[in-house]
Each structure stands twice: as structure tokens, then as C-alpha cells.
Amino acid sequence: MTSSVRCYQLDQSEYIHLFSSQLIYLFSLFNEYDYSIRIIGGAVRDILLGATPHDIDLATTATTDDILRLIQGDSNIELVYTRAEHFGTLTLIVGTTVRNTFQVTTLKRSITRHGRDVHVEFTDNWSIDAHQRDLTINSLSMDKDGIIYDYTNGIDDLKLNRIRFNGNILQRLQENPIRVLRYFRFFGVLSSDAYVHEPDILEAIRTSATALKDVPGEKIWSELELILRGRFAGHVMRTILEQQFAPLLGLPDSSVEMYELENRWLRCMNYQPEPMTLLITLFDNQDEFDIFCKRIKCSTRQKKLGEFLLDYRYSIQPSNDHDSLDTYKEFLIDSQSTQQDIFYEYIIELLKYQGYIDLIDDIKQWSIPKFPIDIWDLQQNGLISKYHFSHFLRQLKEQWKLSQYMMTKEELIEYGFQSGLFYT
């Protein structure tokens, strides 16, 4: 393994905004005790792409025991225990009034996996660590002076929009099976061609994919969600499904549906469909969706959106009347007031799913009219029996709908007296 490194000096304006007082404090602490520490991976990649990193991860020559000794008794740093300590990663919250969270990982020499058992060997060599990371573009590191260290020609790959594994592809995938999906995620971010994959990469992915069965569902969903929000979401998902490991992801085997998912994305991609809006294409029924939800720990919101789309994707359709959105609007108006806001978001996703893109802007310009009368109004106008409240409200609401939601409270009360609904 070569130990050569190419260094690239950033202009201070390109990186200085990343160095909060909390990050500076952490760097100073490690440097004070002669431990090397750098920003690693995604944050460095994003800087070179001109994007603002969402998270800043750090790597260090210090072991976890070293780090624990460093922060012991430091009131400025809080340790958060996760399940990653065994893998050399500590989560630190730095600061008192303003607090930032950082993951700090000891450099790794190797990762050996046997089923769910993982053994990690650590090192203090930056080159060795860089070469055992999954992709060359994720192997870049940067010090506090804005010097980027490139041991794997990752900068060249970034410039060429090329996704390349470090060393032996099968070995990288066997070390951590989630890298199967990480490859597709980064392909969607960087590739200049949505369909061009290196044949040896796809072959290695097919060979390694069975190990995905041991990957926790929340990690699977985390990658799927990013893929489905990505630049080539429809094309990339089709390629994933073509590799025939959908059951490992909790998804039904599909053939026609994977092309429909791609087409659905093409129709609505400019409106940023939710991941579940695309994915629900693959499910024929609730049973299939339940299997997926048991395998994948998606958010409650995404699960409820999926259930909504399954329930209403065929039953709510554009009206033939003067307003194509009448059926959608009526559904929202008939919903409980506490649910109207979330159902409004779901209806927009339903329109994306159905391909009625021209109606999305129309419904976004429409506000849900509020039914102007409630039980209190009925009580104030002579209705005594509580048992009849819902009955009278339903009748008044139907009249309100017939008026195109124009009748006021006073007009509805007057209608109630004239029609004999109310009595004194």
C-alpha cells in the first residue's frame, strides 16, 4: 500500500466558516496532547464541491481510551454513549451555552466482519485509514489550517464525477454491507450519467448484497431516503431493483413496478417528491407495506404518508366538474380540523404520485375554508339536546358546501331556523 499523499491548500475563505469556537476548542485540546486530529470524509468532499457540510466528522490518532482521558473532568465536553464505541467512534457535545455535536473516530487499519460480529483493528497512520475507507471521495481529510490530504486520488475522482472504491471492491463491501447502498447514494450525487455503472462494481454489489440482511433497518432506510431524494432518484432505484436484492430491503420483488417508479419520478421530480411517494409505487397492498415497515425503521411521518397513499391513490381522483380539485378539497374540508394540515401535505404528495402535476400549484394557492359554526353556536341558538349536535352540524355543513363555502355563521343560523333545524 502506497503512503504517498497529495496535499491541497484551501483559501481560508473556503473553510474558516466551519471552525466554530467549539471545533477550535476540540482541535486545541487534541493538539495540546500531541494527538493529530482532522476533519474527515463528507465534510471535506462537500467543501470541494462548493456545498455547505451538514455534519462535521473528525478522525484522530488518539484511541478511545486516550479521548476519554482527555475529556475527563472537562465541563466543556459531554460524552454521549451510543453503540459505536466498540468501533472507535465517540460522540462529543462541545460547548456550554452554544453546543455542537461531533463524532470523533480513531483511525482504522482493518474491519473484519463475520455475520453480525465485527472486529476493528486501529492504527495511527492516516494513509492506512484512508485506504480502508469505502470510496476515494470519502477518504479526504483536512487539518485546522485548511490543508487537504489526499492519499487515494479522491480529488481527481471528484473532478471527473467518478465513484471509485478503495482497493478491492468485494473487501470494502464485506467490511460493511451498507456500502452497497452508499455507493448508489454517492453515484446519484456525483455521476454525470444516470445509467453508466462500472460492470465490476455492479458484479461485486450483487455478490455482496446478501449481507444486507444483517444491516439494521434504520440504516437501510437512512440510505434509501437519501437515494430517493437524490438527483437521479428514479434511475438509481431502478438500477438497485435490477440487481434483484429488493427482498433484502423489505421490498416486494418487482419488474413492471420499478419502471413505473422511474417514470413517476420523471413526472414529478421538479416538485421534490417525498421518498415514500416514490417508493409506494412498488406495493400492491397493505400486507406488502407492513412487511417493509417491519424491516425498515422509517419515520412515523413517512409510514403514515405511505398508508395514506395506499388508501387513497385510486379513490380520490380529479373531478369532472368545473374545478378538478373538488374531490381533494372536499376530503380536506371533511377531515377533522386537527388533521387538516398534515392531510393537506399528503394530498399534495398524492397529486405528485398520480402525476397531476398541473394541479399542484393550484391547490397550493388554495386555503382550506373553515366551517364557521360549532357546538357553542348551536347551544346559543336554542338547541338543547347534546345527542343531536353532530346530526345538525352535518346538515349545516352540507348546506355550507352547496354554497361553495360562502355562507357565514349568521346565514347558517338563519338557515337552521328557517328549515326547522333549530328551535327555541
Phi, psi and omega in degrees: 000127181289147178251010181292151181219141174253132182249142182228121182269119176279151169289143184305326181295341183277340187228344189298332181293342179284336188271082173293167178299329179292318179291320177300318179300316182295315178300315182298320181298313181293317181295327180300328180256020173064031171259132178282137179217138182218156167288139188230151166069237190301321181296319179293317178301315181295321178301315181293334178273359180080017180255158177271121180298141176279324181226154176240110177260150185234150173235153185209158173280347179287142175280170178298322177296320177300315182295318180299323177292323180298318188267355182300125179079003180273109183289350181271352184230130176246132177269129176253120181279127175234193177265013186260359183299324180299332181267011176085017182245125175245141177257120184241132173257121187246134177119167179245292179282307173260126186236135176238145181255134179227142169261126182243122187240135174289140179303141184249142173268318183200158175229124179242130184237132172232097186064239179266357178273128183234131176243130181244132174249132186258165181212171171244018183256117184294325181294316178299315179299317181299320184285341179267356175287161191294303187243151180299325182288345178258009184258005182280146177225157183220135179268183185292344180264008178079020176269123178265131181254124185237106182264350190231016183062033179294327179296318177298319179295323175299315181296328183265006183053043186247132177258112185228132177283153173279122175065221184286118185298314181300319179296317179298319182288324179290329178298323181206101186301336180297344177297338173305311181282327177300323177302311182295324178298311182288332173300317179294332180282319194250328190299144177270349179228123187291344188244352187267105175244146175292127182304324182291330177291313180296324178295316178296323179295316178297322180292324187266349192298331183300334180292348177298339180297338180267358182274130179304146184302323182295329177287321176301311182295321180304318180285317180300319181298317179292322177298316183287344173264000189280176187294324181244040190310309183296316181293317182293318179297323177297317179296319178301313182291331177293338179282354171066036171242028177306317181300332178292339179261003182083007182267149176290149173300137184218153174230293179295320186298327182290331175285325177293323176300315179298316180294321179298316178298318180299324181288325189240011188299330180287350180253015174049067179297147174295151179308317183290333178299323177281315189292331184295344175306327187281349188256132177272334186204174183294326181299315178297320180293323179296321177299317178298314183294329177289326180280321187249126181271069179283167181293157178301321181296316180294322179296314181294324175298316179300317179296321179297313182296321177298320183289323193240004185297336178251334187276334175256115183225161179303144180279153175274357180284189184296334180245110182298338184270005185307315184293324179291317180295319181296322177301315181293317181295325180280350180286156175298143185301329181288344182254355189297321182296315181289323177293328176299317177295320180295322180297320177298318177294325178298319178296322176296314180301316183284346179087012179271065187296326183292345181267348185295312180297326180295314183287334177291336179272358182258137176253139181293118179291142182266126176300120194277008184227147181220185183300323179301319179295323179294317180297322182288346184243028166101354179281122187258318186284114180297332182301331186265359186302310183296324179298313181292321180296321178298317181293320178293323181293323178297319178296320178298320178296317180299333179274011184060037175065026184262338184295136178274174177302313182298319180293323179291321177295317178299318178298322180299319179289316184294327181271358178085011178289320182261153173215160181244000000 
